[in-house]
Amino acid sequence: MAQVVENKAARTTEAKKPLVWAWSFPLASIIGAVYLWLGIILVHHLIPELWNVYVASWFEGNMILGGALKLATLAAVTGGLVIIWPKFMPRMDGLSGGVFLMAIAGFMAAAVWWMLGHLFSWVLSRWASEDWTNYLGWGLLLALAAGEIVWLYRWAKTPRFRTWAETLQEQGWFAIGLYKKGQGIWLRRLTMIGIILLLAAGVWHYTHFHLGGSGEWHIRLPFAAVSLCFVRMPRLTLSLLVLGLGSWWAWRLVNYPRFADFLVSAENEMVKVYWPSWRSLSRDTVVVLVTMILLAIFLYMMDVVWTLILSQFLGVLGT
């Protein structure tokens, strides 16, 4: 009598399969965006604040060692968040693009919430000055936040959102791989270096002229006498942010299929260019310079002759 025996390896794999694999694409995009923003808050706000309160006093006599350990701690936490990401999030086509779009949309929604909150505060302060206006304002803000969350989720469920997310991922903006490795390598490297140097020049100008101030950037919450730190050490933070994101953008740009194909074709055409020898180059340069000097002398003499004719003989230009 034949019996069907279940594959033990398949059963074990199914048992260890995490529940997050059952997530829908919109939900996974929203959770990923929340994970990203919580990671930024952890690295940029929470850990530096805890360090300044509990650890900074240990290195009062050696700020260099304290600063190095602080940066090492932030780098370790950032690396840990990156390592946890693939273990926590499911594998879905276009998920990286979806998380990026949802993170940007969430930031824009938060900015709209903050601006409308201050608008509500100004309107209600004109209308009445009682304390109950604060409760009314917070009720409006909570309703607005709930509406924005629902709108973000409904937008994430649209086919256009999925298409945009998959397009971003297919174009390689969130990958570390190379497109056509070994082709057009010199022109692609020079293009990337040029972009990074341009960004570095902007950062130097920003830091050299002390733009943006050296203090922390704070934002005040509407209907509350509370301000939150938006950017710590803006000069250093914004400089590192511009250099980091700009370098990544330059790296991905030279590996973007259309632009990379253009650079590869340009380098292939440059190979076909005939480069003259130094002797030929010097000889041709002398010929060009002598020709330009003779032409300048000729034009000067013609100017003198015609000025003499028009002024002395015809009297058109006067004396």
Backbone bond lengths (Angstrom), bond angles and torsions (degrees), N, CA, C in turn:
res aa  C-N    CA-C-N  psi(-1)  N-CA   C-N-CA  omega(-1)  CA-C   N-CA-C  phi
1 M - - - 1.468 - - 1.527 108.79 -
2 A 1.326 115.91 125.53 1.465 120.76 -176.05 1.517 110.10 -83.70
3 Q 1.320 115.12 141.20 1.464 121.10 177.45 1.525 109.47 -126.99
4 V 1.325 114.51 141.87 1.468 120.44 178.42 1.520 108.32 -87.48
5 V 1.328 115.33 121.56 1.460 121.15 -178.59 1.520 108.17 -107.24
6 E 1.319 116.56 124.81 1.469 120.31 179.70 1.521 110.26 -73.40
7 N 1.304 114.71 137.92 1.457 120.75 178.72 1.526 109.49 -64.71
8 K 1.344 115.24 122.43 1.455 119.91 -177.28 1.518 112.01 -65.84
9 A 1.360 116.18 -37.90 1.470 119.62 -179.46 1.518 111.06 -65.63
10 A 1.366 115.07 -40.79 1.462 118.23 178.94 1.511 110.88 -66.11
11 R 1.366 117.08 -38.97 1.448 120.63 179.56 1.523 110.87 -65.71
12 T 1.325 116.28 -39.28 1.463 119.93 178.96 1.519 110.95 -66.24
13 T 1.353 116.28 -41.69 1.465 120.08 179.41 1.516 110.69 -63.83
14 E 1.343 115.76 -41.75 1.457 119.51 179.67 1.516 111.35 -65.76
15 A 1.352 116.37 -36.07 1.457 119.79 179.81 1.528 111.67 -68.60
16 K 1.353 116.67 -33.64 1.454 120.18 -178.45 1.516 112.66 -87.68
17 K 1.315 117.83 -4.89 1.457 121.07 -177.79 1.525 109.59 -67.28
18 P 1.315 118.89 121.97 1.462 120.37 -175.74 1.522 111.46 -70.65
19 L 1.317 113.90 155.00 1.447 119.63 -178.65 1.518 112.50 -69.47
20 V 1.355 117.80 -22.15 1.450 119.55 -177.72 1.520 111.98 -64.27
21 W 1.318 118.21 -18.61 1.462 119.97 177.60 1.525 111.37 -65.32
22 A 1.330 116.61 -17.59 1.457 120.38 178.45 1.525 111.72 -87.75
23 W 1.319 118.11 -1.18 1.458 120.27 179.80 1.520 110.52 -62.89
24 S 1.310 115.67 148.23 1.458 120.28 172.54 1.520 109.03 -81.16
25 F 1.312 116.46 162.85 1.464 120.41 -178.23 1.526 112.10 -63.13
26 P 1.342 120.29 -45.15 1.480 118.71 177.65 1.519 113.03 -60.40
27 L 1.343 117.13 -43.86 1.454 119.96 -179.58 1.520 110.92 -64.55
28 A 1.332 117.22 -42.32 1.459 120.10 179.02 1.528 111.20 -63.49
29 S 1.340 117.74 -37.46 1.459 121.08 178.53 1.520 110.91 -65.03
30 I 1.328 116.66 -42.34 1.465 120.17 -179.55 1.528 110.49 -67.91
31 I 1.332 117.56 -45.17 1.466 120.69 179.07 1.528 110.35 -62.48
32 G 1.335 117.03 -40.04 1.454 119.76 178.16 1.521 112.24 -64.34
33 A 1.344 117.19 -39.61 1.465 120.07 177.76 1.523 110.85 -65.68
34 V 1.335 116.83 -40.01 1.472 120.22 177.05 1.529 110.12 -63.66
35 Y 1.332 117.02 -42.23 1.467 121.37 177.33 1.530 110.41 -59.93
36 L 1.321 116.61 -41.80 1.460 120.75 -179.73 1.518 111.50 -64.40
37 W 1.331 117.56 -46.99 1.456 120.22 -178.53 1.525 111.66 -69.86
38 L 1.332 117.91 -36.09 1.461 119.67 175.56 1.527 110.83 -65.00
39 G 1.339 117.18 -36.60 1.459 119.87 175.70 1.517 112.13 -63.86
40 I 1.348 116.39 -40.81 1.466 119.89 177.93 1.530 110.34 -64.14
41 I 1.330 116.68 -43.37 1.466 119.77 178.75 1.523 110.68 -63.33
42 L 1.333 117.11 -39.94 1.461 120.85 179.98 1.519 111.36 -63.27
43 V 1.334 116.42 -46.66 1.466 120.57 -175.52 1.527 111.50 -76.81
44 H 1.314 116.59 -38.41 1.461 119.94 -172.40 1.525 113.52 -89.36
45 H 1.329 117.95 -24.88 1.461 120.13 -174.68 1.524 113.15 -121.35
46 L 1.340 116.58 -57.41 1.457 119.45 -169.36 1.527 112.27 -66.67
47 I 1.324 117.79 -52.16 1.467 120.42 -177.97 1.532 111.81 -63.95
48 P 1.350 120.60 -46.02 1.473 118.36 176.11 1.522 113.16 -59.64
49 E 1.355 117.43 -37.20 1.454 119.35 179.35 1.527 111.01 -66.52
50 L 1.331 117.15 -45.50 1.464 120.28 177.45 1.526 111.53 -63.59
51 W 1.331 116.37 -37.17 1.461 119.75 178.46 1.527 110.71 -64.03
52 N 1.333 116.47 -44.85 1.465 119.63 -178.95 1.530 111.79 -65.29
53 V 1.318 117.45 -31.76 1.462 120.81 -176.98 1.521 111.84 -80.96
54 Y 1.344 117.41 -43.45 1.460 120.58 -169.19 1.532 114.40 -108.62
55 V 1.312 118.91 -24.12 1.469 120.15 -171.01 1.520 112.45 -115.58
56 A 1.325 118.20 -32.11 1.472 120.56 -173.14 1.524 112.41 -57.95
57 S 1.322 118.46 -31.86 1.465 120.65 -178.89 1.522 112.50 -65.60
58 W 1.330 117.69 -21.20 1.467 119.91 179.39 1.529 112.20 -71.20
59 F 1.324 117.26 -21.40 1.471 121.12 -173.99 1.524 110.91 -118.36
60 E 1.330 116.94 33.67 1.464 118.68 179.75 1.521 111.95 -64.08
61 G 1.311 118.17 -31.83 1.458 120.54 -179.63 1.514 113.64 -88.60
62 N 1.312 118.35 -7.19 1.467 121.33 -178.41 1.528 108.33 -142.59
63 M 1.324 116.13 82.50 1.456 120.92 -176.96 1.525 111.98 -69.87
64 I 1.332 116.96 -28.57 1.463 119.42 -179.49 1.525 110.61 -66.61
65 L 1.349 116.16 -45.96 1.464 119.37 178.08 1.530 110.92 -64.89
66 G 1.333 116.56 -41.63 1.456 119.70 178.65 1.515 112.33 -62.85
67 G 1.328 116.67 -43.19 1.463 119.99 178.42 1.513 112.04 -65.14
68 A 1.340 116.81 -39.07 1.466 119.65 178.91 1.524 111.23 -65.36
69 L 1.336 117.26 -42.61 1.465 120.14 178.37 1.529 111.58 -66.67
70 K 1.314 115.95 -35.33 1.465 119.42 177.83 1.516 110.84 -64.92
71 L 1.322 117.20 -45.81 1.464 120.86 177.59 1.528 110.94 -63.95
72 A 1.338 116.89 -38.79 1.462 119.66 178.11 1.527 111.26 -64.35
73 T 1.334 116.57 -38.37 1.469 119.95 177.74 1.515 111.27 -65.33
74 L 1.329 116.56 -44.32 1.462 120.11 178.39 1.526 111.21 -63.40
75 A 1.339 116.40 -39.89 1.464 119.36 178.06 1.521 111.52 -65.45
76 A 1.354 116.89 -39.04 1.464 120.21 179.28 1.529 111.28 -65.76
77 V 1.327 116.63 -42.40 1.466 119.70 178.56 1.521 110.71 -64.98
78 T 1.334 116.53 -41.43 1.466 119.78 177.87 1.523 110.79 -62.24
79 G 1.337 116.71 -43.68 1.461 119.67 177.19 1.515 112.08 -62.25
80 G 1.340 116.98 -39.07 1.456 119.74 177.74 1.521 112.07 -63.67
81 L 1.332 117.58 -40.12 1.455 120.48 177.37 1.521 111.35 -63.87
82 V 1.332 116.19 -38.06 1.471 119.62 178.50 1.530 110.59 -67.35
83 I 1.331 117.15 -39.01 1.470 120.73 -179.71 1.529 110.83 -68.39
84 I 1.339 116.79 -38.57 1.458 120.44 -178.75 1.520 111.63 -69.75
85 W 1.324 117.42 -28.03 1.469 121.36 -174.85 1.527 113.54 -51.36
86 P 1.339 120.32 -55.91 1.477 118.42 -178.14 1.520 113.52 -67.75
87 K 1.333 117.83 -21.89 1.456 119.85 178.35 1.529 111.69 -80.91
88 F 1.320 115.28 -23.11 1.454 120.25 -176.80 1.528 112.46 -95.12
89 M 1.333 116.30 -39.78 1.455 120.64 -174.88 1.530 110.56 -92.46
90 P 1.322 117.08 149.18 1.471 120.16 178.53 1.525 111.15 -76.42
91 R 1.317 115.59 166.42 1.463 121.74 176.12 1.522 108.31 -93.93
92 M 1.299 116.36 112.89 1.461 122.44 179.09 1.515 108.74 -138.63
93 D 1.309 116.54 143.90 1.453 121.09 176.74 1.526 109.73 -66.69
94 G 1.327 115.20 124.85 1.459 120.24 178.33 1.509 115.20 82.35
95 L 1.342 118.54 8.12 1.461 119.95 -176.40 1.531 111.32 -66.29
96 S 1.322 117.90 -38.20 1.469 119.72 179.04 1.524 110.65 -61.73
97 G 1.325 116.28 -43.39 1.462 119.62 176.43 1.515 111.85 -64.56
98 G 1.341 117.59 -38.20 1.453 120.51 177.87 1.511 112.49 -64.77
99 V 1.325 117.11 -40.90 1.471 120.73 177.76 1.526 109.97 -64.37
100 F 1.323 117.06 -42.03 1.468 120.66 178.91 1.521 111.05 -61.85
101 L 1.331 117.34 -48.89 1.461 120.45 179.65 1.521 111.35 -61.80
102 M 1.326 116.97 -41.14 1.457 120.07 -178.85 1.519 111.05 -69.89
103 A 1.338 118.25 -34.98 1.469 120.76 177.61 1.524 110.64 -65.68
104 I 1.339 117.17 -43.53 1.465 120.43 177.97 1.521 110.55 -65.34
105 A 1.342 116.47 -44.22 1.459 119.88 179.39 1.524 111.24 -63.98
106 G 1.327 117.58 -38.18 1.459 120.51 177.46 1.519 112.37 -64.12
107 F 1.342 116.84 -39.92 1.462 120.14 177.13 1.523 111.11 -64.17
108 M 1.331 116.74 -42.62 1.461 120.13 178.45 1.520 110.86 -65.57
109 A 1.344 117.36 -38.76 1.466 120.32 177.43 1.521 111.02 -63.84
110 A 1.339 117.11 -39.55 1.462 120.48 177.66 1.527 111.41 -65.03
111 A 1.339 116.54 -38.79 1.467 119.57 177.70 1.526 110.84 -65.20
112 V 1.335 117.30 -41.52 1.467 120.25 177.04 1.522 110.72 -63.83
113 W 1.335 116.52 -41.03 1.472 121.07 177.74 1.516 111.08 -59.92
114 W 1.316 117.35 -43.31 1.468 121.66 -179.30 1.530 111.30 -66.70
115 M 1.342 117.21 -44.80 1.466 119.72 -178.96 1.526 111.63 -67.06
116 L 1.339 116.93 -43.76 1.464 119.33 177.79 1.524 110.76 -66.06
117 G 1.334 117.92 -32.13 1.450 120.55 176.64 1.508 111.90 -61.83
118 H 1.326 117.17 -43.39 1.466 119.63 177.87 1.531 110.95 -69.78
119 L 1.332 116.60 -32.55 1.462 118.85 175.45 1.528 110.75 -65.44
120 F 1.342 116.96 -44.13 1.462 120.40 175.95 1.519 110.72 -60.22
121 S 1.334 116.78 -41.32 1.460 120.77 -179.55 1.520 111.24 -62.12
122 W 1.330 116.39 -41.89 1.471 119.79 179.71 1.523 111.24 -66.99
123 V 1.331 116.93 -41.92 1.460 120.40 -179.50 1.523 110.51 -65.57
124 L 1.327 117.59 -46.50 1.458 120.06 -178.32 1.525 112.16 -68.48
125 S 1.331 117.74 -31.82 1.463 119.59 177.38 1.526 110.93 -67.95
126 R 1.318 117.80 -29.87 1.456 121.05 175.09 1.519 111.58 -73.28
127 W 1.328 114.22 -30.44 1.450 119.04 -175.45 1.525 111.69 -81.61
128 A 1.329 117.52 -45.23 1.459 122.09 -178.38 1.517 108.37 -156.16
129 S 1.300 116.47 158.28 1.459 121.96 -178.80 1.523 112.96 -117.48
130 E 1.326 118.35 9.09 1.451 120.68 -179.89 1.525 110.69 -71.35
131 D 1.344 114.85 162.84 1.461 120.76 -179.57 1.530 112.15 -67.36
132 W 1.329 117.10 -25.44 1.464 118.06 -176.71 1.519 112.01 -67.82
133 T 1.371 116.51 -17.38 1.459 117.75 177.35 1.530 111.09 -65.66
134 N 1.347 117.44 -29.99 1.460 119.85 176.63 1.524 111.34 -64.95
135 Y 1.335 115.95 -41.56 1.461 118.91 177.32 1.528 111.27 -64.99
136 L 1.337 115.61 -39.79 1.466 119.04 176.96 1.523 110.67 -63.80
137 G 1.347 115.34 -41.13 1.465 118.59 179.82 1.515 112.08 -64.29
138 W 1.346 117.20 -43.89 1.459 119.69 178.39 1.520 111.59 -65.68
139 G 1.319 116.75 -32.39 1.461 118.72 174.60 1.522 111.75 -64.29
140 L 1.332 116.23 -42.42 1.461 119.77 177.06 1.529 111.23 -63.93
141 L 1.339 116.41 -40.28 1.465 119.44 -179.52 1.519 111.51 -68.01
142 L 1.338 117.44 -37.98 1.460 119.96 177.27 1.529 110.83 -65.56
143 A 1.326 116.07 -40.55 1.464 119.29 176.62 1.526 110.64 -64.30
144 L 1.328 116.59 -39.89 1.461 120.13 178.38 1.523 111.19 -64.92
145 A 1.338 117.49 -42.81 1.462 120.91 178.56 1.527 111.09 -62.77
146 A 1.348 116.53 -42.58 1.463 119.22 177.64 1.519 111.21 -62.94
147 G 1.324 116.86 -40.82 1.463 119.88 177.51 1.514 112.40 -63.57
148 E 1.328 117.59 -39.96 1.458 120.39 179.03 1.529 111.29 -66.22
149 I 1.330 116.89 -39.06 1.469 119.87 178.61 1.524 110.56 -64.14
150 V 1.333 116.30 -43.11 1.471 119.86 178.15 1.515 110.19 -63.65
151 W 1.337 116.79 -41.46 1.463 119.85 -179.72 1.530 111.06 -64.29
152 L 1.339 116.72 -42.41 1.463 119.93 178.57 1.530 111.34 -61.28
153 Y 1.330 116.25 -41.96 1.465 119.31 -179.97 1.530 111.11 -67.07
154 R 1.324 116.75 -41.23 1.471 119.42 178.70 1.527 110.98 -66.26
155 W 1.342 115.98 -36.82 1.466 118.70 177.34 1.524 111.01 -66.87
156 A 1.333 116.61 -38.38 1.466 120.10 179.14 1.521 111.79 -65.99
157 K 1.323 118.59 -21.30 1.468 121.86 -179.60 1.523 112.45 -86.04
158 T 1.338 118.28 -8.78 1.462 120.74 -178.17 1.525 110.79 -75.49
159 P 1.329 118.12 149.46 1.473 120.37 177.08 1.521 112.89 -62.47
160 R 1.330 117.64 -31.01 1.469 119.81 -179.43 1.525 110.78 -64.20
161 F 1.332 117.35 -40.40 1.467 120.60 178.00 1.522 110.39 -60.53
162 R 1.325 116.76 -44.88 1.469 120.48 179.55 1.524 110.57 -64.01
163 T 1.331 116.66 -39.60 1.469 120.17 179.32 1.516 110.98 -64.70
164 W 1.328 117.50 -45.65 1.465 120.48 178.41 1.524 111.11 -61.18
165 A 1.322 116.78 -42.72 1.458 120.59 -178.92 1.524 111.36 -63.36
166 E 1.324 116.81 -45.32 1.466 120.34 179.38 1.525 110.94 -66.37
167 T 1.338 117.10 -36.48 1.468 119.79 178.37 1.518 111.03 -63.62
168 L 1.335 117.02 -43.96 1.461 120.35 178.38 1.524 111.33 -60.84
169 Q 1.313 116.65 -41.94 1.459 119.34 -178.82 1.527 111.19 -71.51
170 E 1.342 117.83 -38.71 1.457 120.08 179.14 1.520 111.76 -65.78
171 Q 1.319 116.96 -30.97 1.463 119.97 178.33 1.522 112.61 -74.88
172 G 1.334 117.41 -7.26 1.461 120.86 173.10 1.502 116.38 84.93
173 W 1.358 118.77 17.83 1.456 120.10 -177.94 1.525 112.70 -69.90
174 F 1.330 118.15 -17.09 1.462 120.86 -178.19 1.519 111.44 -119.10
175 A 1.315 116.99 20.83 1.461 121.82 -179.68 1.524 109.18 -115.74
176 I 1.324 115.69 159.25 1.468 120.66 179.78 1.523 111.34 -106.90
177 G 1.328 117.30 1.58 1.454 120.60 -177.93 1.524 112.16 -74.72
178 L 1.316 115.07 163.97 1.456 122.60 179.25 1.518 109.98 -99.78
179 Y 1.313 115.48 143.36 1.454 121.41 176.16 1.529 107.75 -100.13
180 K 1.332 115.90 122.71 1.472 122.19 -177.77 1.525 110.17 53.23
181 K 1.300 114.65 62.03 1.468 121.27 -178.52 1.519 110.79 -58.25
182 G 1.327 116.20 132.72 1.454 121.83 178.37 1.509 114.63 89.93
183 Q 1.328 119.56 -5.80 1.458 122.41 -179.59 1.522 109.55 -106.80
184 G 1.330 115.34 133.81 1.462 119.79 179.99 1.509 113.47 59.12
185 I 1.331 116.29 33.56 1.457 119.69 -169.82 1.528 112.21 -67.43
186 W 1.351 117.47 -39.17 1.460 119.06 -175.89 1.525 111.80 -71.05
187 L 1.320 117.17 -45.15 1.459 119.60 -179.94 1.525 110.88 -67.22
188 R 1.306 117.70 -34.64 1.468 120.15 177.70 1.527 111.21 -68.80
189 R 1.331 116.08 -39.74 1.465 118.79 177.68 1.521 111.08 -65.98
190 L 1.326 117.02 -43.64 1.465 119.74 -179.72 1.519 111.20 -64.78
191 T 1.324 116.92 -37.81 1.469 119.70 177.41 1.521 110.68 -63.60
192 M 1.321 116.86 -44.60 1.457 120.25 179.82 1.524 111.12 -64.63
193 I 1.334 117.38 -42.84 1.467 121.02 179.05 1.524 110.44 -63.58
194 G 1.341 117.15 -39.72 1.459 120.13 178.55 1.519 112.19 -62.04
195 I 1.332 117.39 -42.21 1.464 120.85 178.63 1.527 110.45 -64.23
196 I 1.331 116.61 -43.43 1.466 120.18 -178.94 1.529 110.61 -65.92
197 L 1.334 117.49 -40.22 1.463 119.81 177.74 1.525 111.25 -64.69
198 L 1.324 117.11 -37.26 1.464 120.17 177.07 1.530 110.78 -63.74
199 L 1.329 116.56 -42.59 1.460 120.11 176.70 1.527 111.25 -65.45
200 A 1.334 116.68 -40.13 1.462 120.14 178.94 1.526 111.06 -63.45
201 A 1.333 117.08 -37.00 1.468 119.84 176.87 1.525 110.95 -64.46
202 G 1.339 116.99 -40.24 1.456 119.54 176.56 1.516 112.38 -65.03
203 V 1.331 117.14 -39.61 1.467 120.85 178.06 1.527 110.24 -65.60
204 W 1.336 116.79 -41.27 1.466 119.61 178.16 1.520 110.85 -61.75
205 H 1.328 117.03 -42.60 1.469 120.50 178.13 1.525 109.92 -62.60
206 Y 1.325 116.56 -40.31 1.473 121.11 -179.34 1.522 111.63 -64.50
207 T 1.328 116.41 -44.61 1.463 119.83 -177.87 1.533 112.22 -78.42
208 H 1.346 117.00 -34.09 1.461 120.22 -176.04 1.529 111.48 -67.81
209 F 1.328 116.73 -39.56 1.457 120.73 -178.41 1.528 112.34 -95.52
210 H 1.348 116.92 11.54 1.464 122.55 172.69 1.526 111.83 55.89
211 L 1.322 115.43 42.99 1.460 119.58 177.71 1.527 109.38 -74.96
212 G 1.303 116.72 146.02 1.458 121.40 177.43 1.509 114.70 84.72
213 G 1.334 117.90 -8.72 1.456 119.72 178.77 1.519 111.87 77.72
214 S 1.319 114.99 167.40 1.460 120.64 -178.68 1.524 112.98 -104.92
215 G 1.339 117.84 -11.81 1.453 120.46 -179.70 1.524 111.59 -82.71
216 E 1.328 113.82 174.52 1.456 119.25 179.91 1.526 110.73 -75.94
217 W 1.325 115.85 150.04 1.451 121.10 176.24 1.521 108.28 -93.87
218 H 1.324 116.37 124.05 1.456 122.02 -178.16 1.524 109.35 -116.94
219 I 1.321 115.80 148.23 1.454 122.16 173.01 1.526 107.84 -123.50
220 R 1.321 115.37 140.72 1.464 120.55 -178.49 1.521 109.60 -96.77
221 L 1.314 115.77 130.73 1.450 120.42 178.66 1.523 110.11 -73.81
222 P 1.322 117.88 140.96 1.468 119.32 177.30 1.521 111.27 -69.38
223 F 1.333 115.35 149.24 1.464 123.44 178.89 1.528 112.26 59.74
224 A 1.327 117.31 26.69 1.459 120.41 178.66 1.518 108.53 -158.52
225 A 1.312 115.50 140.46 1.470 120.41 178.03 1.519 109.82 -86.43
226 V 1.323 116.10 50.92 1.460 122.50 -177.44 1.521 108.11 -127.69
227 S 1.308 116.43 133.91 1.465 122.12 175.86 1.521 108.83 -119.14
228 L 1.309 115.35 139.66 1.452 121.89 -179.72 1.521 109.82 -110.92
229 C 1.324 115.29 144.84 1.466 120.32 176.49 1.521 109.11 -73.54
230 F 1.310 115.65 119.31 1.461 121.16 -178.41 1.523 111.35 -90.80
231 V 1.325 117.50 -43.68 1.465 122.28 179.50 1.521 108.28 -137.84
232 R 1.330 116.94 123.70 1.458 122.17 174.12 1.525 109.90 -88.96
233 M 1.318 115.69 137.42 1.473 120.72 178.90 1.521 109.67 45.47
234 P 1.342 117.65 67.76 1.468 120.13 -171.61 1.520 113.75 -58.49
235 R 1.342 117.24 -33.92 1.465 118.31 -177.93 1.525 111.00 -64.21
236 L 1.340 116.74 -46.44 1.461 120.48 -179.93 1.523 110.97 -74.45
237 T 1.332 116.62 -43.58 1.463 120.26 -176.14 1.523 111.60 -63.67
238 L 1.332 117.05 -48.45 1.460 120.14 -178.71 1.523 111.35 -67.62
239 S 1.331 117.14 -34.59 1.468 119.72 178.20 1.525 110.47 -64.15
240 L 1.352 116.30 -48.08 1.461 119.41 178.71 1.530 111.22 -64.91
241 L 1.321 116.96 -36.72 1.462 120.46 179.84 1.521 111.18 -65.30
242 V 1.324 116.53 -44.35 1.465 119.85 -179.89 1.518 110.74 -66.48
243 L 1.334 117.00 -44.32 1.457 119.55 179.97 1.529 111.80 -66.18
244 G 1.331 116.83 -41.88 1.457 119.91 -178.86 1.518 112.39 -67.02
245 L 1.334 116.64 -54.79 1.459 119.63 -179.55 1.527 111.33 -66.99
246 G 1.335 116.73 -36.18 1.464 119.05 178.47 1.515 112.60 -66.31
247 S 1.330 116.92 -39.00 1.461 119.87 177.96 1.526 111.00 -67.05
248 W 1.335 115.71 -40.78 1.468 118.54 177.09 1.527 111.03 -64.31
249 W 1.334 116.45 -41.48 1.468 120.13 178.60 1.526 110.30 -63.71
250 A 1.335 117.93 -40.86 1.464 120.28 178.27 1.528 111.01 -64.31
251 W 1.345 116.78 -39.92 1.470 120.90 178.63 1.521 111.08 -63.55
252 R 1.321 116.48 -45.34 1.457 119.27 -179.21 1.523 111.85 -73.34
253 L 1.335 117.94 -28.59 1.468 120.61 -179.81 1.517 111.05 -64.69
254 V 1.338 116.97 -43.35 1.463 119.25 -179.09 1.526 111.21 -75.16
255 N 1.342 117.34 -6.45 1.461 121.26 173.77 1.532 112.07 -111.54
256 Y 1.338 116.09 5.71 1.457 120.57 173.51 1.531 107.72 -70.23
257 P 1.321 119.01 128.21 1.470 121.02 -169.37 1.523 114.60 -50.75
258 R 1.326 118.69 -51.60 1.467 120.08 -175.94 1.523 111.62 -65.93
259 F 1.333 116.70 -47.05 1.458 119.72 -178.91 1.524 110.80 -68.98
260 A 1.323 116.66 -38.30 1.466 119.68 178.28 1.523 110.99 -64.17
261 D 1.332 117.38 -40.71 1.466 119.95 177.24 1.520 111.27 -61.97
262 F 1.331 116.76 -38.05 1.470 119.99 176.72 1.522 111.30 -62.98
263 L 1.347 116.93 -44.83 1.461 120.02 179.61 1.520 111.52 -66.24
264 V 1.323 117.08 -38.24 1.473 120.31 177.58 1.522 109.97 -63.09
265 S 1.337 117.37 -45.35 1.464 120.72 179.08 1.519 111.40 -63.99
266 A 1.340 116.43 -39.29 1.465 119.30 179.53 1.522 111.33 -64.23
267 E 1.338 117.22 -41.28 1.460 119.47 179.16 1.533 110.94 -68.25
268 N 1.333 116.79 -36.41 1.466 119.10 177.04 1.520 111.49 -64.29
269 E 1.342 116.65 -36.62 1.460 119.42 177.31 1.521 111.37 -71.19
270 M 1.330 117.36 -33.86 1.459 120.21 179.10 1.521 111.19 -65.88
271 V 1.335 116.73 -28.26 1.466 119.83 177.18 1.518 110.96 -64.47
272 K 1.329 116.76 -31.41 1.457 121.27 -178.24 1.522 113.32 -80.06
273 V 1.329 117.35 -7.84 1.454 121.00 -178.43 1.532 109.75 -71.56
274 Y 1.344 116.27 135.94 1.464 121.12 177.02 1.522 108.86 -85.60
275 W 1.321 116.49 120.34 1.453 121.98 179.42 1.525 108.83 -100.88
276 P 1.344 118.81 119.97 1.472 120.84 -177.64 1.525 111.25 -71.13
277 S 1.345 114.12 160.66 1.465 119.53 176.37 1.523 109.93 -75.38
278 W 1.353 115.37 167.19 1.455 119.28 -179.86 1.532 111.23 -63.26
279 R 1.315 117.15 -36.25 1.465 120.02 179.46 1.521 110.77 -65.47
280 S 1.331 115.98 -44.95 1.461 119.59 178.22 1.525 111.49 -66.15
281 L 1.332 116.23 -38.44 1.454 119.75 179.72 1.528 111.14 -64.57
282 S 1.336 117.89 -44.59 1.463 120.82 179.65 1.519 110.92 -64.77
283 R 1.355 117.50 -41.61 1.456 120.09 179.46 1.528 111.88 -63.47
284 D 1.316 116.45 -44.52 1.468 119.72 179.32 1.524 111.51 -66.24
285 T 1.348 116.44 -34.46 1.462 119.32 178.36 1.521 111.14 -65.31
286 V 1.347 116.66 -42.09 1.466 120.32 178.49 1.523 110.27 -62.90
287 V 1.336 117.48 -41.62 1.460 120.91 179.43 1.523 111.08 -61.56
288 V 1.322 116.94 -43.17 1.469 120.55 -179.50 1.521 110.84 -65.54
289 L 1.344 117.28 -43.95 1.461 120.04 -179.26 1.521 111.74 -64.33
290 V 1.338 117.25 -44.10 1.467 120.14 179.34 1.524 110.12 -63.01
291 T 1.325 116.97 -41.61 1.468 120.29 179.00 1.526 111.18 -62.17
292 M 1.316 118.06 -42.64 1.452 121.11 179.31 1.524 111.53 -65.59
293 I 1.355 117.43 -38.35 1.471 120.31 178.57 1.530 110.41 -65.69
294 L 1.338 116.69 -45.98 1.468 119.92 179.02 1.523 111.30 -63.07
295 L 1.324 116.58 -38.87 1.462 119.36 178.10 1.523 111.31 -65.77
296 A 1.331 117.10 -38.50 1.457 120.40 177.85 1.528 110.97 -64.70
297 I 1.355 116.66 -41.91 1.466 120.30 178.34 1.529 110.24 -63.59
298 F 1.324 117.20 -42.47 1.462 121.63 179.60 1.537 110.66 -61.90
299 L 1.313 117.96 -45.92 1.460 120.72 -179.86 1.531 110.93 -65.31
300 Y 1.335 116.80 -36.40 1.452 119.73 178.41 1.530 110.80 -65.86
301 M 1.338 117.41 -44.04 1.458 120.89 179.15 1.528 110.72 -64.45
302 M 1.333 118.23 -40.81 1.459 120.36 177.67 1.526 110.68 -63.46
303 D 1.314 116.91 -38.22 1.461 119.95 177.28 1.528 111.07 -62.90
304 V 1.357 116.84 -43.23 1.472 120.32 179.35 1.517 110.59 -64.19
305 V 1.338 116.92 -45.02 1.477 120.84 -177.28 1.525 110.32 -63.92
306 W 1.308 118.53 -48.53 1.464 120.53 -177.78 1.526 111.34 -68.95
307 T 1.302 118.03 -31.92 1.464 119.63 174.07 1.515 110.95 -64.83
308 L 1.335 117.27 -41.47 1.459 121.49 178.56 1.529 111.41 -64.45
309 I 1.341 116.37 -43.52 1.466 120.23 -178.94 1.526 110.89 -65.41
310 L 1.345 117.62 -46.97 1.442 121.01 -175.26 1.532 112.87 -72.45
311 S 1.336 116.56 -25.28 1.461 118.25 -177.42 1.525 112.10 -95.53
312 Q 1.347 118.78 -42.75 1.443 121.65 -173.86 1.530 112.78 -86.89
313 F 1.328 117.98 -41.72 1.460 120.86 -174.09 1.530 112.63 -95.17
314 L 1.308 118.04 -40.44 1.465 119.82 -177.62 1.519 112.22 -99.01
315 G 1.319 118.57 -20.03 1.448 122.17 177.82 1.516 114.15 67.77
316 V 1.312 117.13 24.79 1.465 119.86 -178.86 1.516 111.93 -77.82
317 L 1.334 116.23 -41.72 1.456 121.17 -177.65 1.511 113.39 -89.69
318 G 1.303 117.57 -6.26 1.452 119.69 -176.39 1.513 111.20 81.67
319 T 1.334 116.10 -175.88 1.468 119.41 -178.51 1.498 110.26 -79.20
